Structure formats: C-alpha cells, structure tokens
Amino acid sequence: MNFNEFTYSGAEDVYSLSGFFGGEVTKGTGTVNTTSTYVHTGTSSLKLAQNQEGFTYKAAIGAGGIDIDRKYRATVWIYDNGNTTAKLYYKLQTAGGVDVTTPNQGEAFQQ
C-alpha cells in the first residue's frame, strides 16, 4: 500500500496553526465554518463560495507518490439547503502549481 495515495479529512478536527486538518489536508481557499446547522457529525465544516477551492492534498507524482495512470475515488458530504447544485472537481498540479490535468468533474451520486 502506498500511503501517499490515501488521505482523509472531515474538517471535524480543529484547524491548527500548521495550516492542516488531520490527514495533511488544507482548506484551500474555503472558510472553516462552526455553525452547527452546517456541520455533518462534528463541530466544523468547510464552506466554499462559487469558484473557491476546498480540501487540498499535496503528494509527489511518480515513484512513491501519486500514479497519474491509476483511478482514485474522492467523496464529500455536502449540506443541501434546497437550491444547491454542487459538483466535485479535481486536478493534479506540479510542485510549482502548474496544472498537469485540467479540472475534471467527478461522477455525480446523490443519496
């Protein structure tokens, strides 16, 4: 198992001074929200406005890191206030922030 290919954050842990949630995941340009209406099972969530980037995880590409020829799965919980059309996008970037892939929309699944 390559542990660089797995991470988790529910934004449930306290956002620390290090800039990371648990799992070495950052909040991107989102805002940590502690309003109880919008949390899932804990005390905080990540709030995003249109075109903001949310959970961000950085790992090397290639040997010992992310294999760009492999399929990965990402799941999120989204608070639905009745008029939300949320989409999950992902992209790969070089260490310098240059896009390796264009933002790709994940497959939709709603429960």
C-alpha distances in whole Angstrom, upper triangle without the diagonal:
4,6,9,8,9,13,16,19,22,25,26,25,28,28,28,30,27,27,23,22,20,16,18,19,23,26,27,30,31,32,31,34,35,37,37,37,34,32,29,29,29,32,30,29,29,32,32,35,36,34,32,28,26,23,21,18,18,15,15,15,14,13,10,11,12,12,16,16,14,15,14,15,17,20,23,26,29,32,35,39,40,40,37,35,32,29,26,25,22,22,21,23,23,23,27,27,27,26,24,24,27,27,25,26,24,25,27,27,29,30
4,5,6,8,11,14,18,21,23,25,24,26,26,26,27,24,24,21,20,18,14,15,17,20,23,24,28,28,30,29,32,33,36,36,37,33,31,29,28,29,31,29,28,27,30,30,33,33,31,29,25,24,20,18,15,14,11,12,12,11,10,7,7,9,10,14,15,12,14,13,15,16,19,22,25,28,32,34,38,39,39,35,34,30,28,24,23,20,20,18,19,19,19,23,23,24,23,21,22,25,24,23,25,23,24,27,27,29,30
4,5,5,8,11,15,18,20,21,20,23,22,22,24,21,20,17,17,14,11,12,14,17,20,21,25,25,27,26,29,30,33,32,34,30,28,26,25,25,27,26,25,24,27,28,31,31,30,27,24,21,18,16,13,12,10,11,13,13,12,9,8,10,12,15,17,14,15,13,14,15,18,20,23,26,29,32,35,37,37,34,32,29,26,23,22,19,19,17,19,19,19,22,22,24,23,21,22,25,24,23,24,22,24,26,26,28,29
4,6,7,11,14,18,19,21,20,22,21,21,23,19,19,16,16,14,10,10,12,15,18,19,23,23,25,25,27,29,32,32,33,30,27,26,26,26,27,25,24,23,26,25,29,29,27,24,21,19,16,13,10,9,6,8,10,11,10,7,5,7,10,13,15,13,14,12,14,14,17,19,22,25,28,31,34,36,36,32,31,27,25,21,20,16,16,14,15,15,15,19,18,20,19,18,19,21,21,21,22,21,23,25,26,28,29
4,7,10,14,17,19,21,21,23,22,23,25,21,20,17,17,15,11,12,13,16,19,19,23,23,25,25,27,29,31,31,32,29,26,25,25,25,27,25,23,22,25,25,28,28,26,24,20,18,15,13,10,10,8,10,10,11,11,9,7,6,8,11,12,10,10,8,10,11,14,17,20,23,27,29,32,34,34,30,28,25,22,18,17,14,14,13,15,16,16,20,19,20,19,17,17,20,19,18,19,17,20,22,22,25,26
4,7,11,14,16,18,18,20,20,21,23,20,19,16,14,12,9,11,11,15,17,18,22,22,23,22,25,26,29,28,29,26,23,21,21,22,24,22,20,20,23,23,26,27,25,23,19,17,14,13,10,11,10,12,13,15,15,12,10,9,12,14,16,13,12,9,10,10,12,15,18,21,24,27,30,32,32,28,27,23,21,18,17,15,16,15,17,18,18,22,21,22,21,20,19,21,20,19,20,17,19,21,21,23,24
4,7,10,12,14,14,17,16,17,20,17,16,12,11,9,5,8,8,11,14,15,19,18,20,19,21,22,25,25,26,23,20,19,19,18,20,18,17,16,20,20,24,25,23,21,17,14,11,10,8,10,10,13,15,17,18,15,12,12,15,16,18,16,15,11,11,10,11,13,16,18,22,25,28,30,30,26,25,22,20,17,17,14,16,15,17,19,18,21,20,22,21,20,20,22,20,19,20,18,20,21,21,22,23
4,7,9,11,11,14,14,16,19,17,15,11,9,7,5,8,7,11,12,15,18,17,18,16,18,19,22,21,22,19,16,15,15,15,17,15,14,14,17,18,22,23,22,20,16,13,10,11,9,12,13,17,18,21,21,18,16,15,18,19,21,18,17,13,12,10,10,10,13,16,18,22,25,27,27,24,24,20,19,16,17,15,17,17,19,21,21,24,22,24,23,23,22,23,20,20,20,17,19,20,19,20,20
4,6,7,8,11,11,13,16,15,13,9,6,6,6,8,6,9,10,13,16,14,15,13,14,15,18,18,19,16,13,12,12,12,13,11,10,10,14,16,19,21,21,18,15,11,8,10,10,13,15,19,21,23,24,21,19,18,21,22,24,22,20,16,14,11,11,10,11,14,16,20,22,25,25,22,22,19,18,15,17,16,18,19,20,22,21,24,22,24,23,24,23,24,21,21,20,18,20,20,20,20,20
4,5,7,10,11,14,17,17,15,12,8,8,9,12,10,11,11,14,16,14,14,11,12,13,15,14,16,13,10,9,9,9,10,9,7,9,12,14,18,20,20,18,15,12,9,12,13,17,19,22,24,27,28,25,22,21,24,25,27,24,22,18,15,12,10,9,9,11,13,17,19,22,23,20,20,17,17,15,17,17,20,21,23,25,25,27,24,27,25,26,25,25,22,22,21,19,20,20,19,18,18
4,6,7,8,11,14,14,12,10,6,8,10,11,9,9,8,12,14,11,10,8,9,10,13,13,15,12,9,9,10,8,8,6,5,6,10,13,16,19,19,16,14,11,9,12,13,17,19,23,25,28,29,26,24,23,26,26,29,26,24,21,18,15,13,11,11,12,13,17,19,22,23,20,21,18,18,16,18,18,20,22,23,25,24,26,24,26,25,27,26,26,23,23,22,21,23,22,21,21,21
4,7,9,12,15,16,14,12,8,9,11,13,12,13,12,16,17,14,13,10,10,10,12,12,14,12,8,8,8,5,6,5,7,9,13,16,19,22,23,20,18,14,13,15,16,20,22,26,28,30,31,28,26,25,28,29,31,29,27,23,20,17,15,13,12,14,14,18,20,23,25,22,23,20,21,19,21,21,24,25,26,28,27,29,27,30,29,30,29,29,26,26,25,23,25,24,23,22,21
4,6,9,12,13,12,10,6,7,10,12,11,12,12,16,18,15,14,11,12,11,14,14,17,15,12,12,11,8,8,8,9,11,15,18,21,24,24,21,19,16,13,15,16,19,21,25,27,30,30,27,25,25,28,29,32,29,28,24,22,19,18,16,15,17,18,22,24,27,28,25,26,23,24,22,23,23,25,25,26,28,26,28,27,30,29,30,30,30,27,28,27,26,27,27,26,25,25
4,6,9,11,10,9,7,8,12,13,12,12,12,15,17,15,13,9,11,10,14,15,18,16,13,14,14,10,9,8,10,12,15,18,21,24,24,21,19,16,14,16,17,20,22,26,28,31,32,29,27,27,30,31,34,32,30,27,25,22,21,18,18,19,20,23,25,28,29,26,28,25,25,24,25,24,26,26,27,28,26,28,27,30,30,31,31,31,29,29,29,28,30,29,29,28,28
4,7,8,7,6,5,8,12,11,10,9,9,12,14,12,10,8,11,11,15,16,19,16,14,16,16,13,11,9,10,10,13,16,19,22,22,18,16,14,12,14,15,17,20,24,26,29,30,28,25,25,29,29,32,31,29,26,24,21,20,18,18,19,20,23,25,28,28,26,27,24,24,22,23,22,23,24,24,25,23,25,23,27,27,29,29,29,26,27,27,26,29,29,28,28,28
4,5,6,6,7,9,12,11,11,10,11,14,16,15,13,11,14,14,18,20,22,20,18,20,19,16,14,13,14,14,17,19,22,25,24,21,19,16,15,15,16,17,20,23,26,29,30,27,25,26,29,30,33,32,31,27,26,23,23,21,22,23,24,27,28,32,32,29,30,27,27,25,25,24,25,25,25,25,23,24,24,27,28,29,30,30,28,30,30,29,32,32,32,31,32
4,5,8,10,12,15,13,13,11,12,15,16,16,15,13,16,17,21,22,25,23,21,23,23,20,18,16,17,16,19,20,23,26,25,21,20,18,16,16,17,18,20,23,27,30,30,28,26,27,30,31,35,33,33,29,29,26,26,24,25,26,26,30,31,34,34,31,32,29,29,27,27,26,26,26,25,25,22,23,23,27,28,30,31,31,29,31,31,31,34,34,34,34,35
4,6,9,11,12,10,11,9,12,13,15,16,16,14,18,19,23,24,27,24,22,24,23,20,19,17,18,17,19,21,23,26,25,21,19,17,15,14,14,15,17,20,23,26,27,24,22,23,27,28,31,30,30,27,26,24,24,23,24,25,27,30,32,35,35,32,32,29,28,26,25,24,24,23,22,22,19,20,20,24,25,27,28,29,27,29,30,29,32,33,33,33,34
4,7,10,12,9,8,6,8,10,12,12,12,12,15,17,20,22,24,21,20,21,22,19,18,15,15,14,16,17,20,22,21,17,15,13,12,11,12,13,16,19,22,25,26,24,21,22,26,26,30,28,28,25,24,21,22,20,21,22,24,27,29,32,31,28,28,25,25,22,22,20,21,20,19,20,18,19,18,22,22,24,25,26,24,26,26,26,29,30,30,30,31
4,6,8,5,5,5,7,10,13,13,13,12,15,16,20,21,23,20,18,19,19,17,16,14,14,13,16,17,20,22,21,17,15,12,10,9,10,11,14,17,20,23,24,22,19,20,23,24,27,26,25,22,21,18,19,18,19,20,22,26,27,30,30,27,27,24,23,20,20,19,19,19,19,20,18,19,18,22,22,24,24,25,23,24,25,24,27,27,28,28,29
4,6,6,5,6,8,11,14,13,12,10,13,14,18,18,20,18,15,16,16,13,13,11,11,11,14,16,20,22,21,18,15,12,9,10,10,13,15,19,22,25,25,23,20,20,24,25,27,25,24,21,19,17,16,15,16,18,19,23,25,28,28,25,26,22,22,19,20,19,20,20,20,22,20,22,21,24,24,25,25,26,23,24,24,23,25,26,25,25,26
4,6,6,9,11,14,17,16,16,14,16,17,20,20,22,19,17,16,15,14,14,13,13,13,17,19,23,25,24,21,18,15,11,12,11,13,15,19,21,24,24,21,19,19,23,24,27,24,23,20,19,16,16,15,17,19,21,25,27,30,30,27,27,24,23,20,21,20,21,21,21,23,21,24,22,25,25,26,26,27,24,25,25,23,26,26,25,26,26
4,5,9,12,14,18,17,18,16,19,20,23,23,25,22,19,18,17,16,17,16,15,15,19,20,23,25,24,21,17,14,11,10,8,11,12,15,18,20,20,17,15,15,19,20,23,21,20,17,16,14,15,15,17,20,22,25,28,31,31,27,27,24,22,19,19,17,19,18,19,20,19,22,21,23,23,23,23,25,22,23,23,21,24,25,24,25,25
4,7,10,12,15,16,17,16,19,20,23,24,26,23,20,20,20,18,19,17,16,15,18,19,22,24,22,19,16,13,10,9,7,8,10,13,16,19,20,17,14,15,19,20,23,21,21,18,17,15,17,17,19,21,23,27,29,32,32,28,28,24,23,20,19,17,17,16,17,18,16,18,18,21,21,21,22,23,21,22,23,22,25,26,26,27,28
4,7,9,12,12,14,13,16,18,21,22,23,20,18,18,18,17,17,15,13,12,15,15,19,20,19,16,12,10,6,5,5,8,11,14,17,20,21,18,16,15,19,19,22,21,20,16,16,13,14,14,16,17,20,23,26,28,28,24,24,20,19,16,16,14,15,15,15,17,16,18,16,19,19,20,20,21,19,19,20,19,22,23,23,24,25
4,6,9,9,11,11,14,16,19,21,22,19,17,18,19,18,17,14,12,10,13,13,16,18,17,13,10,8,6,5,7,9,12,16,18,22,23,21,18,18,21,21,24,23,22,19,18,15,16,15,17,18,20,23,25,28,27,23,23,20,19,16,16,14,15,15,15,17,15,17,15,18,18,20,20,20,18,20,20,20,23,24,24,25,26
4,6,6,7,8,11,14,17,18,19,16,15,16,18,16,15,12,10,7,9,10,13,15,14,10,8,5,5,6,9,12,16,19,21,24,26,24,21,20,23,23,26,25,23,20,19,15,16,14,15,15,17,20,22,24,24,20,20,17,17,15,15,14,15,16,17,19,18,19,16,19,19,21,21,20,18,19,19,19,22,22,23,23,25
4,6,8,10,14,17,19,21,22,18,18,19,21,20,19,15,13,10,10,9,12,13,11,8,5,5,6,6,9,11,15,18,20,23,26,24,21,19,22,22,25,24,23,20,19,16,17,15,17,16,18,21,23,25,24,20,20,17,16,14,13,12,13,14,14,16,15,16,13,16,16,18,18,17,15,17,18,18,22,22,23,24,26
4,7,10,13,16,18,21,21,18,18,20,22,21,20,16,13,10,9,8,9,11,9,6,5,6,9,9,13,15,19,21,23,27,29,28,24,23,26,24,28,27,26,23,22,19,19,17,18,17,18,20,21,24,22,19,19,16,16,15,14,14,15,17,16,19,18,18,15,17,17,20,20,18,16,18,19,20,23,23,25,25,27
4,7,9,13,15,17,17,14,15,17,19,18,16,12,10,6,6,5,7,10,10,6,6,5,8,10,14,16,20,23,25,28,31,29,26,24,27,26,29,28,26,23,21,18,17,14,15,14,15,17,18,21,20,17,17,14,15,14,14,15,17,19,19,21,21,21,18,20,20,22,22,20,17,19,19,19,22,22,23,22,24
4,6,10,12,15,15,12,13,15,18,16,14,10,8,6,5,7,9,12,13,10,10,9,11,13,16,19,23,26,28,31,33,31,28,27,30,29,32,31,29,26,24,20,19,16,16,14,15,17,18,21,20,18,19,16,18,17,18,19,20,22,22,25,24,24,21,24,24,26,25,24,21,23,22,22,25,24,25,24,25
4,7,9,12,13,11,10,13,15,12,10,7,6,5,6,9,12,15,16,13,13,10,11,14,16,19,23,26,28,32,33,31,28,27,30,30,33,31,29,26,24,20,18,15,15,14,14,17,18,21,21,19,20,18,19,18,19,20,22,24,24,26,25,26,23,26,26,28,27,26,23,24,23,23,26,25,25,24,24
4,6,9,10,8,8,11,13,11,9,5,5,6,6,10,12,16,17,15,15,13,14,17,19,23,26,30,31,35,37,34,31,30,33,32,35,33,31,27,25,21,19,16,14,13,12,15,15,19,19,17,19,17,19,19,21,22,24,26,27,29,29,29,27,29,29,31,30,29,25,26,25,24,26,25,24,23,23
4,6,9,8,7,11,12,9,6,4,6,9,10,13,16,19,21,18,19,16,16,19,22,25,28,32,34,37,39,36,33,32,35,35,38,36,33,30,27,23,21,17,15,15,13,16,17,20,21,20,22,20,22,22,24,25,28,29,30,33,31,32,30,33,32,34,33,32,29,29,28,27,29,27,26,24,24
4,6,6,7,11,12,11,8,7,8,11,10,14,16,19,22,19,20,18,19,22,25,28,31,35,37,40,41,39,36,35,38,37,40,37,35,31,28,25,22,18,16,14,12,15,14,18,19,18,21,20,22,23,25,27,29,31,32,35,34,35,32,35,34,36,35,33,30,30,28,28,29,27,26,23,23
4,5,5,8,9,9,7,7,9,12,13,16,18,22,24,22,22,19,20,23,26,29,32,36,37,40,42,39,36,35,38,38,40,37,35,31,28,24,21,18,15,14,11,14,14,18,19,18,21,20,23,23,26,27,30,33,34,37,36,37,34,37,36,37,36,35,31,31,29,28,29,26,25,22,21
4,6,8,11,11,10,10,10,12,12,15,17,20,23,21,22,19,20,24,26,30,33,37,38,41,43,40,37,36,38,37,39,37,34,31,27,24,21,17,14,12,9,11,10,14,16,15,19,18,21,22,25,27,30,32,34,37,37,38,35,37,35,37,35,34,30,30,27,26,27,24,23,20,19
4,7,10,10,9,8,7,9,9,12,14,17,19,18,18,15,16,20,23,26,29,33,34,37,39,37,34,32,34,34,36,33,31,27,24,20,17,14,11,9,6,9,9,13,15,13,16,15,18,18,21,23,26,29,30,33,33,34,31,33,32,33,31,30,26,26,24,23,24,21,20,18,17
4,6,6,6,5,5,9,10,13,16,19,21,19,18,15,15,19,21,25,27,31,33,36,37,34,32,30,33,32,34,32,29,26,22,19,16,12,10,9,8,11,13,16,18,16,18,16,18,18,21,23,26,28,30,32,32,33,31,33,31,33,31,30,27,26,24,23,24,21,20,18,17
4,6,8,8,7,10,12,15,18,20,22,20,19,16,16,19,21,25,27,30,32,34,36,33,30,29,31,31,33,30,27,24,20,17,14,11,8,9,8,11,13,16,18,16,18,16,18,17,21,22,25,27,29,32,32,34,31,33,31,32,31,30,26,26,23,21,22,20,18,16,14
4,7,9,9,13,15,18,21,24,25,23,22,19,17,21,22,25,27,31,33,35,36,33,31,30,32,32,34,31,28,25,21,19,15,13,10,12,12,15,17,20,22,20,22,20,21,20,23,24,27,29,31,34,33,35,33,35,34,34,33,32,29,28,26,24,24,22,20,18,17
4,6,8,12,14,18,21,24,25,23,22,18,17,20,21,24,27,31,32,35,36,33,30,30,32,33,35,32,30,26,23,20,17,15,12,14,14,17,19,22,24,22,24,21,23,22,24,25,28,29,31,33,32,34,32,35,33,34,33,33,30,29,27,26,26,25,23,21,20
4,7,11,13,17,20,23,25,22,21,18,17,20,22,25,28,31,33,36,37,34,32,31,34,34,37,34,32,28,25,22,19,16,14,15,14,18,18,22,24,22,24,22,23,23,25,26,28,30,31,33,32,34,32,34,33,35,34,33,30,30,28,27,28,27,25,23,22
4,7,9,13,16,20,21,18,17,14,14,17,19,22,25,29,31,34,35,32,30,29,32,32,34,32,30,26,23,20,17,14,12,13,12,16,17,20,21,19,21,19,20,20,22,23,25,27,28,30,29,30,28,31,30,32,31,30,27,27,25,24,26,24,23,22,22
4,6,10,13,16,17,15,14,11,11,14,17,20,23,27,28,32,33,31,28,26,29,29,31,29,27,23,20,17,14,11,10,10,10,13,15,18,19,16,18,15,17,16,18,19,22,24,25,28,27,28,26,28,27,29,27,26,23,23,22,21,22,21,20,19,19
4,7,10,13,14,11,10,7,8,12,14,18,21,25,26,30,31,29,26,25,27,27,29,28,25,22,19,16,14,11,10,10,10,14,15,18,18,15,16,13,15,14,15,16,19,21,22,25,24,25,22,25,24,26,24,23,20,21,19,19,21,20,20,19,20
4,7,10,12,9,10,8,10,14,17,20,24,27,28,32,34,32,29,27,29,28,31,29,27,24,21,18,16,12,12,10,10,12,13,16,15,13,14,12,14,14,15,17,20,22,23,26,26,26,23,25,24,26,25,23,20,21,19,19,21,20,20,19,20
4,7,8,6,7,7,10,13,16,19,23,26,27,30,33,31,28,26,28,27,29,28,26,23,21,17,16,13,13,10,11,13,14,16,15,12,13,10,12,12,13,15,17,20,21,24,24,24,21,23,21,24,22,20,17,18,16,17,20,18,19,19,21
4,6,6,9,10,13,16,19,22,25,28,29,32,35,34,30,28,30,29,31,30,28,25,23,20,19,16,16,13,13,14,14,16,14,11,12,11,12,13,14,16,18,21,22,25,25,25,22,23,22,24,23,20,17,18,17,19,21,19,21,20,23
4,6,9,11,14,16,20,22,26,28,28,32,35,34,30,28,29,27,30,29,27,24,23,20,19,16,17,14,15,15,15,16,13,11,11,9,10,12,12,15,17,20,21,24,25,25,21,22,20,23,21,18,15,16,15,17,19,18,20,20,22
4,7,10,13,14,18,20,23,25,25,29,32,31,28,25,27,24,27,27,25,23,21,18,19,17,18,16,17,17,18,20,17,14,13,11,11,11,11,13,14,17,17,21,22,21,17,18,16,19,17,15,12,14,13,16,18,18,21,21,24
4,6,10,11,15,17,21,23,24,27,30,30,26,24,26,24,27,26,24,22,21,17,17,15,16,15,16,17,18,20,18,15,14,12,12,12,11,12,14,16,16,20,20,20,16,18,16,19,18,16,13,15,15,16,19,19,21,21,24
4,7,8,11,14,17,20,20,24,27,26,22,20,22,21,24,23,21,19,18,15,15,13,15,14,16,18,20,22,20,17,16,13,12,10,9,10,11,13,14,17,17,17,14,15,14,17,16,14,11,13,13,15,18,18,20,21,23
4,6,10,13,16,19,20,24,26,25,21,19,22,21,24,22,21,18,16,13,13,11,12,12,14,17,19,21,20,16,16,12,12,10,10,10,12,14,15,18,18,19,16,18,16,18,17,16,13,14,14,15,18,18,19,19,21
4,7,10,13,17,18,22,24,22,18,17,20,19,22,20,19,15,14,11,11,10,12,13,15,18,21,23,22,19,18,14,13,11,11,10,12,13,14,17,17,18,16,18,17,18,17,17,14,15,15,15,18,18,19,20,21
4,7,10,13,15,18,21,19,15,14,17,17,20,19,18,15,14,12,13,13,15,16,19,22,24,26,25,22,21,17,16,12,11,9,10,11,11,13,13,15,12,15,14,15,15,16,13,15,16,16,19,20,21,22,24
4,7,10,12,15,17,15,12,11,14,15,18,17,16,13,13,12,14,14,17,19,22,24,27,29,28,25,24,20,18,15,13,11,11,10,11,12,12,14,13,15,14,15,15,17,15,16,17,17,20,21,22,24,25
4,7,9,13,15,13,10,9,13,14,17,16,17,14,16,14,17,18,21,22,25,28,31,33,32,28,27,23,21,17,15,12,11,9,9,10,8,11,11,13,13,13,15,16,16,17,19,19,22,24,25,27,29
4,7,9,11,9,6,7,10,12,15,14,16,14,15,15,18,20,23,25,28,31,34,35,35,31,29,26,23,19,17,14,12,10,10,10,9,12,12,14,14,13,15,18,17,18,20,20,23,25,26,29,30
4,6,8,7,5,6,9,11,14,14,16,15,18,18,21,23,26,28,31,34,37,39,37,34,32,28,25,22,19,16,14,10,10,8,8,12,12,13,14,12,15,18,18,19,22,22,25,27,29,31,33
4,7,8,5,5,6,7,10,11,14,13,17,17,21,23,27,29,32,34,37,39,37,34,31,28,25,21,19,15,12,9,9,8,9,12,13,13,12,10,12,16,17,17,20,20,23,26,28,31,33
4,6,5,6,6,8,10,11,14,15,18,20,23,26,29,31,35,37,40,41,40,37,34,31,28,24,21,18,15,12,12,11,12,15,16,16,15,13,15,18,20,20,23,22,25,28,30,33,35
4,5,8,8,11,12,13,16,16,20,21,25,28,31,33,37,39,43,44,43,39,37,34,30,27,25,21,19,15,16,14,15,18,19,19,19,16,18,22,23,23,26,25,28,31,32,35,36
4,7,9,12,14,13,16,16,18,20,23,26,29,32,35,38,41,42,42,38,36,33,30,26,24,20,19,16,16,15,15,19,20,20,20,18,20,23,24,24,26,25,27,30,31,33,35
4,6,9,12,11,14,13,16,17,20,22,26,28,32,34,37,39,38,34,33,29,26,22,20,17,15,12,13,12,12,16,16,17,17,15,16,20,20,20,22,21,24,27,28,30,32
4,6,9,8,10,10,13,14,18,20,24,26,30,32,35,36,35,32,29,26,23,19,17,14,12,9,11,11,13,16,15,16,15,12,13,16,17,16,19,18,20,23,25,27,29
4,5,6,9,9,13,15,19,22,26,28,31,33,37,38,37,33,30,27,24,20,18,15,13,11,13,13,15,18,18,17,15,12,13,16,17,16,19,18,20,23,25,28,30
4,6,8,9,13,15,18,21,25,27,30,32,35,36,35,31,28,25,22,18,16,12,11,8,11,12,14,17,16,15,13,9,10,13,14,13,16,16,18,21,23,27,29
4,7,10,13,16,20,23,26,28,32,33,37,37,36,32,29,27,23,20,18,15,13,12,14,15,18,21,20,18,16,12,12,15,16,15,17,16,18,22,23,27,29
4,7,10,13,17,20,24,26,30,31,35,35,34,31,28,25,22,18,17,14,14,13,16,17,19,22,21,20,17,14,14,16,16,15,16,15,16,20,21,24,26
4,7,10,14,17,21,23,26,28,31,32,31,27,25,22,19,15,14,12,13,13,16,18,21,23,22,21,18,15,14,16,15,13,14,12,13,16,17,20,22
4,7,10,14,17,20,23,25,29,29,29,25,23,20,17,13,13,10,12,12,15,18,20,22,20,20,18,16,14,16,15,12,13,10,12,15,16,19,20
4,7,10,14,16,20,22,25,26,26,22,20,17,14,11,12,10,13,14,17,20,22,24,22,22,19,18,16,17,15,13,12,9,10,12,12,15,17
4,7,11,13,17,19,22,23,23,19,18,14,12,8,9,9,12,13,17,20,21,23,21,21,19,18,16,17,14,12,11,8,10,11,12,14,15
4,7,10,13,15,19,20,20,17,16,12,11,8,11,11,15,17,20,23,24,26,23,24,22,21,19,19,16,14,12,9,10,10,10,11,12
4,6,10,12,16,17,18,14,14,10,10,8,11,12,16,18,21,24,25,27,24,25,22,23,21,20,17,15,13,11,12,11,10,10,12
4,7,9,13,15,16,13,13,10,11,10,14,15,19,22,24,27,28,30,27,28,26,26,24,23,20,18,16,14,14,12,11,10,10
4,6,9,11,12,9,10,8,10,10,14,16,20,22,25,28,29,30,27,28,26,27,25,23,19,18,16,14,15,12,11,10,11
4,6,9,10,8,11,9,12,13,17,19,23,26,28,31,32,33,30,31,29,30,28,26,22,22,19,18,18,15,14,12,12
4,5,7,6,8,9,12,14,18,21,24,27,30,33,34,35,31,33,30,32,29,27,23,22,19,18,18,15,14,11,11
4,6,6,10,11,15,17,20,23,27,30,32,36,36,37,33,35,32,34,31,29,25,25,22,21,21,18,17,14,15
4,6,9,11,15,18,21,24,28,31,34,37,38,39,35,36,33,35,32,30,26,25,21,21,20,17,16,13,14
4,7,9,13,16,19,23,26,30,32,35,36,37,33,34,31,33,30,27,24,23,20,20,20,16,17,14,16
4,6,10,13,16,19,22,26,28,32,33,33,29,30,28,29,26,24,20,19,16,17,17,14,14,12,14
4,7,10,13,17,20,24,26,30,31,31,28,28,25,27,23,21,17,16,13,14,14,11,12,11,14
4,7,10,13,17,20,23,26,28,28,25,25,22,24,21,18,15,14,11,11,12,9,11,10,13
4,6,10,13,17,20,23,25,26,22,22,19,20,17,15,11,10,7,7,9,8,10,11,14
4,7,10,14,17,20,22,23,20,20,17,18,15,13,10,8,6,6,8,8,10,12,15
4,7,11,13,17,19,20,16,16,13,14,11,10,6,5,4,6,9,11,13,15,19
4,7,10,14,16,17,14,14,11,11,9,8,5,5,7,7,11,13,16,18,21
4,7,10,13,14,11,10,7,7,6,6,5,6,9,10,14,17,19,22,25
4,7,10,11,9,9,6,5,6,8,8,10,13,14,17,20,22,25,27
4,7,8,5,5,4,5,7,9,10,13,16,17,21,23,26,28,31
4,5,5,5,6,6,10,12,14,16,19,21,24,27,29,32,34
4,5,7,10,10,13,16,17,19,22,23,27,29,31,33,36
4,6,9,11,14,15,17,20,23,24,28,30,33,35,37
4,6,9,11,12,13,16,19,21,25,27,29,31,34
4,6,9,10,12,15,19,21,24,27,29,32,35
4,5,7,9,12,15,17,21,23,26,29,32
4,7,9,11,15,17,20,23,26,29,32
4,6,8,12,13,17,20,23,26,29
4,6,10,12,16,18,21,24,27
4,7,10,13,15,18,21,24
4,6,10,12,15,18,22
4,7,9,12,15,18
4,6,9,12,15
4,7,10,13
4,7,10
4,7
4
